[in-house]
């Protein structure tokens, strides 16, 4: 009799905890989930997959972003890097792609800079950091992003014409103009 009662109690406990776990499970996102429930991914991940890789191989994507970052470094000293944040550095260039229709939803270019103050009486150092997340306000397809990256990564005669002369997809402004608003 005691064994039967114990088995019944354990069964009730397991049923209750299973139902509680189901009730506490996160609600799946709305919309039409794709790729294991994800609706969006980074352009980097998009280009790493087979469909995106046919548009721009991931190694080329990384190289084009590196070239644009170098253009920023080339122009920075005369523009954005004057003053305290003389070491302003691009950290990440990320675009969001909606998987269902392969649409670029936006891009952020993230920067960081630092400077350190020295207390002249004690020698104590006080570091200061500043992060910037620049919304590039561009839209379009991965193919349009690819064309933009391929064109903008060419520095031209000045070494940074990709920043100053190439309009962003779905926008009427350049990377440089977006950065002026952000940095």
N, C-alpha and C positions, 0 to 999 in steps of 0.2 A: 504494500500500500504506500509506504514511504517512497519507494523508488518511483512509482507511478506519479505521485504528487511532485517529486523532484523533477522528473522528466517534463511534466506539464508546466512547471514554473520556468524551467530553462527554455522551453519552446515559446512560451509567452514573452519572455525577456528578449529572445532573439528576434521574434516577429516585431516587437515594439522598437528595438534599436534599428532594425532594417528599415522600417517605415519612417523613423525619425531621420535616418541618414538620407533617404530619398527626399523627404520634405526639405532638408537643409541643402540639397544639391543646388549648385548655381543654375539659373535659368539660361538656356542657350540663347545666343543672340538672335534678334529678329532678322527677317529677310531670308534669302536663300543661301544657306551655308554651303560653302564649297571647301575643298581641301581640308577635310577633318574639322569642319565647323568654322574655319577662318573665312572672313569676307574680304580682308585686306592683307597686304604684305608689303614689305619694303621693295623698292625697285631693285636693290641689290639681290634680294632673294628671288624676285621675279626673273631677273636675267640669269640667275643660277639654274633655274629650271629649264627644261628642254625648249618649251615654246619661246621663252624670253631669250634663251641662248642663241636661237636662230636670228634674232633681231640684233643683239649685241652680246658677244661672249663676255662672261663675268670678268675675265682678266682685262678685256678692253675697257669695260665700265670702270673698273678700279683705276686704270691708267688715265682715263679721261678726267676723272674726278681729281686725281693727283696733279694733273697738268693745270686744271683750273685753280686748285689750291696754290700751286706755284705762282700763277699769275697774281693771285692775291698777295703773296709774299713779295712779289716784285713791285707792286703798286703801293703796298701798305705804308712804307716809310714816308712817302710823300703825301699821304692822305689820312687814312684811318689810324695809323700807328704813331701819329704825332702826340706828344703829351705823355701822361703817366703810363698808358698802356702801349708802350713801344714794342712789346712782344706779343701783340694780338695774333692768335694762331687759329686757323681753321681746324676744327676737330672732326666734323661729320657733315656730310652732304647726303640727306636722306629724303627720298620721295615715297609717298604712299600710293599703292596701286590697288584698285578695286579688282578683285580676281574675276568676278562674273563677267565684266565687260572690258577688262584690261584698260581701265581709265585711270590716268594719273589724277589723284585727288589733291595733291599739293606737295610742296617740297620745303624743307627747312635746311638752312646752312647754319651750323652751330660753331661759335667761336668762343675762345677764352683768352683772357689776358691777366697779367698780374703785375704788381709792383710792391716794393717793400719800403716802408718808412723806417728810418733808424732814429731812435731817441738819442739826441746829441749829448744828453747828460748821463744816461745810463748804458747806452750801447744796445739797449733792447731793440729787437726787430719786431715790426708789426706788418705782417703780410696782408695785402689786399688782393682780392680776386674779383673778376667780373666775367660773367657769362652772357652771351648774346645768342638768341635763337631767332634767326632771320627768316621770316616767312617770305618765300620768293614769289608767291602769288602766281603760280603757273599752273596750267591745266593742259590736258591733251592725252595723247596715247603714248605708250612706250616707244613706238616708232618715232614720234615727234620729239620725245625726250632724247632718244638716241641721236637724231639729226642735230639737235641743239648741242648735246655734249661733244659730238664730233666736230662741230663748227666752233663752238666756244673754246674748246681745248687748244685751238690753234692760236698762238699768241700774236701772230702778225709782226709787223715791223717794230711796234712799241714793246712787244713782249707781253702785253696784257689787253690786246684788242678784243679777245674773247669776253672779257668782263665789260668792256665799255661800248662795244658796237653790235653785239649779237642779242637780238630781242629774245626773251623767254617765250616758250610755247604758250599760246593762249593769252599772251599779255603784250603790252606795247612798251614795256620797259626792259632794260638790261639788268644783268647781275649787279653791275656797279650802282645803278639807280636804286635797286632794292636794298643794297647795303648802305647807301647814304641815308635812307629812311630808318635803318635799323641800328647802325653802329654809332 
